[in-house]
């Protein structure tokens, strides 16, 4: 493993950039980007009998705690129809004696995206919108979009969009929209000036992290975004983007409910995800972990639990990055997907819609850089020929979390820690692989 100084000094220098701090795209790469003999062995095993212990995984997580690179971390595991198993060590903060467990609250960041994607699929399932429906049918301001002549061109150097943005494009990051954590140059500056930002990190000012105020509402966010040129022609390439945040506005227009209320009524309440939301209220605040950042060879509290920015009501519910939740709750979401839309006798999505959501929804002719990966409803999906097998669906978050479900082999996995950027350590990238090594050794 890399030492702390390697992660903060050699890799990032004295101050990380905002893109590095968020590191959101890396979470998805960690899901399917690694092949190993352990995976090959695991894929040939039956999953009916789960062992009581995961020695390699326990040792891997414990080393993070013993070395004080993290105050606490955990893995959440579900096999077949079994309940959640957890492998946890340490505490929710260096200044806390509360142990990490399945009910600890973590900043999920981009692990919000699959939840938003499934919410959209619910409306498609109900016939209230269509996968290939033009976005402008729902949000007319997105008709007649303009596209930059190049990704870093001045925002007045544009050409007409060659096709309409569709719901499919929003779900798969192929709408041509930008992201302040990805783009540079004039379009990044224009987004920030308009409050079209990716999420929230801290009340405090840190080098490399801008303090741009977000748009005051989801309506204002969408309206302002509609005035911006696209970075790429719709439906021509995969580029990580603000599209799942915009999907939140689509959901509330189609459903007639505020986006956060829709999630609460149709996903969180039916699945008994009582600890998941866009704000941590007083009743749950004692379970919130502290988010850290490695700077200059030590960990700095980036967002202390006691004064966390997530204690406040957000400017709007960020459908791409805004949720806080527990491993227990997220496992229930994964379990529902693993059962193709149903959990505990409660069905929130039809079997067919769940399978569609976890399939490759990329527009025809568009591929991701990783030839074994596609993209479904807000999350990456492994394709046939992948070293880890086809049909595994999930995504990672900016603060080191990652979660996925394999509905064919009936396995669920989540790795939980809160540190930024996710690339500073190998936790997000390797925790799932270590788990699979334990599975392969049975």
C-alpha positions in Angstrom: 0.0 0.0 0.0 1.0 3.5 -0.6 2.0 5.6 2.4 0.2 8.8 3.2 3.0 11.0 2.0 3.0 9.2 -1.4 -0.7 9.8 -1.7 -0.6 13.5 -0.7 2.8 14.6 -1.9 4.0 12.7 -4.9 0.6 12.2 -6.4 -1.2 15.4 -5.6 1.4 18.0 -4.4 0.7 20.5 -1.6 -2.9 21.2 -2.7 -5.2 19.0 -4.8 -7.4 20.4 -7.6 -11.1 20.4 -7.2 -11.4 17.6 -9.8 -8.9 15.5 -7.8 -10.7 16.3 -4.6 -14.0 15.0 -5.9 -12.5 12.2 -8.0 -16.0 11.1 -8.9 -15.2 9.2 -12.1 -12.7 7.0 -10.4 -15.4 5.3 -8.3 -17.0 3.8 -11.4 -13.7 2.7 -12.8 -13.0 0.8 -9.5 -16.1 -1.2 -10.1 -15.0 -3.2 -13.1 -11.5 -2.1 -14.0 -9.6 -4.9 -12.3 -9.0 -8.5 -13.4 -7.5 -11.0 -11.1 -7.2 -14.8 -10.6 -9.4 -14.4 -7.5 -12.2 -13.2 -9.7 -11.9 -16.1 -12.1 -12.0 -18.6 -9.2 -15.0 -16.8 -7.6 -17.0 -16.8 -10.8 -16.9 -20.6 -10.8 -18.1 -21.1 -7.2 -21.6 -21.5 -5.9 -22.7 -18.8 -3.5 -25.2 -20.6 -1.4 -23.0 -21.0 1.7 -21.5 -17.8 3.1 -18.5 -18.2 5.5 -18.6 -16.5 8.9 -15.3 -14.7 8.4 -13.4 -12.7 5.7 -9.8 -12.8 6.9 -8.2 -10.9 4.0 -10.9 -8.3 4.1 -10.7 -7.9 7.8 -6.9 -7.5 7.7 -7.1 -5.0 4.8 -9.6 -2.8 6.6 -7.9 -3.1 10.0 -4.5 -2.0 8.5 -6.1 1.3 7.4 -7.2 1.9 11.0 -4.0 0.7 12.7 -1.9 3.0 10.4 -4.3 5.8 11.2 -4.8 6.5 7.6 -8.5 6.3 8.4 -10.4 6.5 11.6 -12.9 3.8 10.5 -14.1 1.9 7.5 -16.2 -1.1 6.6 -17.4 -3.5 4.0 -21.1 -4.6 3.6 -21.8 -8.0 2.1 -24.9 -9.8 1.0 -25.0 -13.3 -0.4 -28.0 -14.8 -1.9 -31.1 -14.0 0.1 -29.1 -13.6 3.3 -29.1 -10.4 5.3 -26.3 -8.0 5.6 -22.9 -9.1 6.8 -20.4 -6.4 7.8 -16.7 -6.2 8.3 -15.9 -3.1 10.2 -13.1 -1.5 12.2 -12.4 1.8 13.9 -14.6 4.7 14.8 -16.6 7.3 12.9 -14.0 10.0 13.6 -10.6 10.3 15.2 -12.2 12.3 18.0 -15.1 9.9 18.6 -15.4 6.6 20.5 -18.4 5.5 18.5 -17.5 2.4 16.5 -18.2 2.1 12.8 -21.1 -0.3 12.0 -23.8 -0.9 9.5 -25.8 2.1 10.7 -22.9 4.7 10.4 -23.8 7.5 8.1 -21.5 8.1 5.1 -21.5 10.8 2.4 -22.5 8.7 -0.6 -21.7 11.4 -3.2 -22.0 9.7 -6.7 -23.5 6.6 -5.3 -26.6 8.8 -5.4 -26.6 8.5 -9.2 -28.0 4.9 -9.4 -30.8 5.8 -7.0 -31.8 8.7 -9.2 -31.5 6.5 -12.2 -33.8 3.9 -10.7 -36.3 6.7 -9.8 -36.3 7.7 -13.5 -36.8 4.0 -14.5 -39.9 3.9 -12.2 -41.5 6.7 -14.2 -40.6 5.0 -17.4 -42.0 1.7 -16.0 -45.3 3.5 -15.3 -45.5 4.9 -18.8 -45.2 8.5 -17.6 -42.1 9.1 -19.7 -40.1 7.1 -22.2 -36.4 6.1 -22.4 -35.9 7.7 -25.8 -38.3 10.7 -25.3 -36.8 14.1 -26.0 -35.9 16.0 -22.9 -37.5 19.1 -24.3 -40.9 17.4 -24.1 -40.6 17.7 -20.4 -38.3 20.7 -20.1 -39.0 22.9 -23.2 -36.0 25.2 -22.4 -33.7 22.3 -23.7 -35.0 22.5 -27.2 -32.7 24.0 -29.9 -29.5 23.5 -27.9 -26.1 24.8 -29.0 -22.8 22.9 -28.8 -19.3 24.2 -28.3 -17.0 23.9 -31.3 -14.5 22.3 -29.0 -14.6 21.4 -25.3 -12.5 24.4 -24.2 -13.9 26.9 -26.7 -15.3 30.2 -25.7 -19.0 29.7 -24.8 -20.1 31.9 -27.8 -18.4 29.7 -30.3 -21.1 27.1 -31.0 -22.9 25.1 -33.6 -26.5 23.7 -33.6 -27.1 20.4 -31.8 -27.6 17.7 -34.4 -30.2 15.8 -32.3 -32.3 16.2 -29.3 -31.2 15.3 -25.8 -33.2 12.2 -24.6 -33.9 10.6 -21.2 -31.5 7.8 -22.3 -28.7 10.3 -22.8 -29.2 11.8 -19.3 -29.1 8.3 -17.7 -25.9 7.4 -19.5 -23.9 10.6 -19.5 -24.2 10.9 -23.2 -26.3 14.1 -23.3 -23.2 16.3 -24.0 -23.5 18.1 -20.7 -20.5 19.3 -18.7 -19.3 18.9 -15.1 -17.3 21.4 -13.2 -15.2 18.5 -11.9 -14.4 17.4 -15.4 -14.4 20.5 -17.7 -11.8 23.3 -17.9 -11.8 26.6 -19.5 -14.7 28.9 -20.3 -17.5 26.4 -19.9 -16.3 25.5 -16.4 -16.2 29.2 -15.4 -19.7 29.7 -16.9 -21.1 26.8 -15.0 -19.6 28.0 -11.7 -20.8 31.6 -12.2 -24.3 30.2 -12.7 -24.2 27.9 -9.7 -24.3 24.7 -11.8 -22.1 22.8 -9.4 -21.6 19.1 -8.6 -22.4 19.1 -4.9 -21.2 20.3 -1.5 -18.1 19.4 0.4 -17.5 21.6 3.5 -18.4 24.9 5.2 -14.6 25.6 5.3 -12.3 27.0 2.6 -9.6 24.6 1.4 -6.9 25.1 -1.3 -8.1 23.8 -4.6 -11.8 23.7 -3.7 -13.9 26.6 -5.0 -16.7 27.9 -2.8 -19.2 28.6 -5.6 -22.7 28.9 -4.3 -25.1 26.5 -6.0 -28.3 27.6 -7.7 -31.0 28.4 -5.2 -33.4 25.6 -6.4 -33.6 22.6 -8.7 -35.8 24.7 -11.0 -33.2 27.5 -11.2 -30.4 24.9 -11.7 -32.2 23.4 -14.7 -33.2 26.7 -16.2 -29.7 28.1 -15.9 -28.2 24.9 -17.4 -30.5 25.2 -20.4 -28.9 28.5 -21.3 -25.4 26.9 -21.5 -23.9 25.3 -24.6 -23.4 21.6 -24.6 -19.8 20.4 -24.5 -20.4 17.6 -27.0 -23.1 16.6 -29.5 -25.8 14.6 -27.8 -25.6 10.9 -28.2 -22.0 10.8 -29.5 -19.8 10.1 -26.5 -19.7 9.1 -22.9 -18.6 12.0 -20.7 -19.2 12.2 -16.9 -21.6 15.0 -16.3 -24.2 16.9 -14.4 -27.0 14.9 -16.1 -28.3 12.9 -13.1 -28.7 16.2 -11.2 -30.8 17.5 -14.1 -32.7 14.2 -14.0 -33.9 15.2 -10.6 -35.7 18.1 -12.1 -37.2 15.8 -14.8 -38.5 13.5 -12.1 -40.2 16.3 -10.2 -41.9 17.7 -13.4 -43.1 14.3 -14.6 -44.2 13.1 -11.1 -45.6 16.4 -9.9 -43.6 16.0 -6.6 -40.4 17.6 -5.4 -37.6 15.3 -6.3 -36.6 14.6 -2.7 -40.2 13.8 -1.7 -40.5 11.4 -4.7 -37.4 9.5 -3.5 -38.7 9.4 0.0 -42.2 8.2 -0.9 -41.3 5.7 -3.7 -37.9 4.3 -2.8 -36.7 5.1 0.8 -40.0 4.5 2.6 -41.0 1.3 0.8 -37.4 -0.2 1.2 -37.2 0.9 4.9 -34.2 3.1 4.1 -34.9 5.3 7.1 -31.3 6.7 7.4 -31.0 8.0 3.8 -31.6 11.6 2.7 -30.1 14.9 1.6 -29.9 16.3 5.1 -28.8 14.7 8.4 -31.3 15.7 11.0 -30.6 16.0 14.7 -32.0 12.5 15.5 -29.4 10.9 13.2 -26.5 13.3 13.6 -24.7 11.2 16.2 -24.1 8.4 13.6 -22.5 10.7 11.0 -18.9 10.0 10.2 -16.3 12.8 9.7 -15.0 13.3 6.2 -11.2 13.8 5.9 -8.6 14.9 3.4 -4.9 14.0 3.3 -2.8 17.1 3.3 0.9 17.4 4.0 1.3 13.9 5.5 -1.7 14.1 7.9 -5.5 13.9 7.7 -7.4 17.1 8.0 -11.1 17.1 9.0 -12.6 18.3 5.7 -16.2 18.1 7.0 -16.4 17.4 10.7 -19.5 15.6 11.7 -20.5 18.0 14.4 -20.5 21.0 12.0 -21.1 19.1 8.8 -22.5 21.0 5.8 -25.0 18.0 5.6 -26.6 19.2 8.8 -28.1 22.1 6.7 -30.9 21.8 4.2 -29.1 21.9 0.8 -29.9 24.5 -1.8 -31.5 21.7 -3.8 -31.4 17.9 -3.8 -28.4 16.9 -5.8 -29.5 13.9 -7.8 -25.9 13.2 -8.8 -24.1 13.5 -5.5 -26.3 14.7 -2.6 -27.3 11.7 -0.5 -26.0 10.6 3.0 -26.9 7.1 4.1 -25.9 3.9 5.9 -24.5 0.7 4.5 -27.6 -1.1 5.8 -29.8 1.2 3.8 -27.8 1.0 0.6 -27.7 -2.8 0.9 -31.5 -2.8 0.9 -31.4 -0.8 -2.3 -29.0 -3.2 -3.9 -31.0 -6.2 -2.6 -34.1 -4.8 -4.3 -32.1 -4.6 -7.6 -30.7 -8.1 -7.1 -34.3 -9.3 -6.8 -35.2 -7.4 -10.0 -37.3 -4.7 -8.4 -38.7 -6.4 -5.3 -37.7 -6.6 -1.6 -39.6 -8.2 1.3 -42.8 -8.5 -0.7 -42.7 -4.8 -1.8 -42.2 -4.3 -5.5 -41.1 -0.8 -6.6 -40.0 -1.7 -10.1 -41.2 -4.3 -12.6 -38.9 -7.2 -13.3 -38.5 -6.0 -16.9 -37.7 -2.4 -15.9 -35.2 -3.5 -13.3 -33.4 -5.7 -15.9 -33.4 -2.8 -18.3 -32.0 -0.4 -15.7 -29.1 -2.7 -15.1 -28.4 -3.4 -18.8 -26.2 -1.4 -21.2 -28.3 1.6 -22.2 -25.6 3.4 -24.2 -26.8 4.9 -27.5 -26.0 2.8 -30.5 -22.5 3.4 -31.8 -21.3 5.0 -28.5 -18.9 3.0 -26.3 -17.0 3.6 -23.1 -13.2 3.6 -23.1 -13.3 0.3 -21.2 -14.5 -2.2 -23.8 -15.9 -4.5 -21.0 -18.1 -1.7 -19.5 -21.4 -0.2 -20.5 -23.7 2.1 -18.6 -27.2 1.6 -17.3 -29.5 3.8 -15.3 -27.0 5.9 -13.5 -24.4 3.2 -13.0 -21.8 1.2 -14.8 -22.6 -2.3 -16.0 -20.1 -5.0 -16.9 -20.6 -6.5 -20.4 -20.2 -10.1 -21.7 -16.5 -11.0 -21.9 -15.7 -9.0 -18.8 -13.2 -10.7 -16.5 -15.7 -10.3 -13.7 -18.7 -11.6 -15.6 -21.6 -9.7 -17.2 -24.4 -7.8 -15.6 -22.7 -6.4 -12.5 -24.2 -2.9 -11.8 -23.1 -0.1 -9.5 -21.0 3.0 -9.0 -18.6 4.7 -6.5 -18.5 8.0 -4.7 -16.1 10.9 -4.3 -15.3 10.1 -0.7 -14.1 6.6 -1.1 -17.3 4.6 -1.2 -18.3 2.0 -3.7 -21.2 -0.4 -4.1 -22.4 -2.9 -6.6 -24.9 -5.8 -7.1 -24.5 -9.0 -9.2 -28.1 -10.1 -9.7 -27.1 -13.3 -11.5 -24.8 -14.6 -8.8 -26.9 -13.0 -6.1 -24.1 -11.0 -4.5 -24.1 -7.5 -3.1 -21.0 -5.5 -1.9 -20.3 -2.1 -0.5 -17.1 -0.5 0.7 -17.5 2.5 3.0 -15.0 5.2 4.1 -15.1 9.0 4.0 -11.9 10.6 2.7 -11.2 12.8 -0.3 -10.0 12.5 -3.0 -10.9 8.8 -3.4 -7.7 8.2 -5.3 -5.5 9.2 -2.3 -5.7 5.6 -1.1 -6.4 2.3 -2.8 -9.5 1.6 -0.6 -12.1 2.3 -3.2 -10.2 0.5 -5.9 -9.2 -2.6 -4.0 -11.7 -3.3 -1.2 -14.0 -5.3 -3.5 -11.1 -7.3 -5.0 -9.9 -8.2 -1.5 -13.4 -9.5 -0.7 -13.4 -11.6 -3.8 -10.0 -13.1 -2.8 -11.7 -14.3 0.4 -14.5 -15.8 -1.6 -12.1 -17.5 -3.9 -10.3 -19.1 -1.0 -13.3 -20.9 0.4 
